[in-house]
Amino acid sequence: MTRQLPALVVLLLAATGLLVVVTVDPRVGLVLVGVSLLLAAGLRLTLPPRRAGWLVVRGRGLDACLLLGLGFAVVLLANTIPDI
């Protein structure tokens, strides 16, 4: 269970972001989703594979690059949502 804790924290933050998208503000919620991806990238870079759990998919570099790219893309796209 403790080995999956980093991935569960990331999933909880992403789920909170999606809940915020639906209930409060799409921009804020999507920024939370993007931050969760950036957090996943940071955890994947810093944790050894045994402690990273479900965050380990491929190599460390590829996982981190994909998560960083997606995280920055989601945050940047969230900032382009016009005010209602």
C-alpha positions in Angstrom: 0.0 0.0 0.0 2.7 2.5 0.9 4.4 1.8 -2.4 1.4 3.1 -4.3 1.0 6.2 -2.1 2.7 8.7 -4.6 0.4 7.6 -7.4 -2.6 7.8 -5.1 -1.8 11.3 -4.1 -1.5 12.3 -7.7 -4.8 10.6 -8.5 -6.5 12.3 -5.6 -5.3 15.7 -6.7 -6.4 15.0 -10.3 -9.8 13.9 -9.1 -10.1 17.0 -7.0 -9.3 19.1 -10.1 -12.0 17.3 -12.1 -14.5 17.9 -9.4 -13.6 21.6 -9.3 -14.0 21.7 -13.1 -17.5 20.4 -12.8 -18.6 22.4 -9.7 -16.7 25.6 -9.4 -14.5 26.9 -12.2 -13.1 25.0 -15.3 -9.9 27.0 -15.4 -9.0 26.4 -11.7 -9.8 22.7 -12.0 -7.7 22.2 -15.1 -4.8 24.0 -13.5 -5.1 21.5 -10.6 -5.1 18.6 -13.1 -2.0 20.0 -14.7 -0.3 20.5 -11.4 -1.1 16.9 -10.5 0.7 15.8 -13.7 3.7 18.0 -12.8 3.7 16.5 -9.4 3.7 13.1 -10.9 6.7 14.0 -13.0 8.6 15.3 -10.0 7.8 12.2 -8.0 8.9 10.0 -10.9 12.2 11.8 -11.2 13.0 11.8 -7.5 11.7 8.4 -6.2 13.4 5.1 -6.9 11.4 2.7 -9.0 10.4 0.6 -6.0 8.9 3.6 -4.2 7.3 5.2 -7.3 4.8 2.3 -7.7 2.2 2.9 -10.4 4.1 6.0 -11.7 6.6 3.6 -13.3 5.5 2.8 -16.8 8.6 3.0 -19.0 12.0 4.5 -18.4 12.5 7.3 -15.9 13.4 9.9 -18.5 10.5 9.1 -20.8 7.9 9.0 -18.0 9.2 12.4 -16.7 9.3 14.0 -20.1 5.7 12.9 -21.0 4.3 13.9 -17.7 6.1 17.3 -17.8 4.9 18.0 -21.3 1.3 17.0 -20.6 1.3 19.0 -17.3 2.7 22.2 -18.9 0.3 21.8 -21.8 -2.8 21.4 -19.6 -1.8 24.4 -17.5 -1.1 26.6 -20.5 -4.3 25.5 -22.2 -6.3 26.1 -19.0 -5.0 29.7 -19.0 -6.5 30.3 -22.5 -10.1 29.6 -21.3 -11.9 32.9 -21.6 -13.8 34.4 -18.7 -17.5 33.7 -18.7 
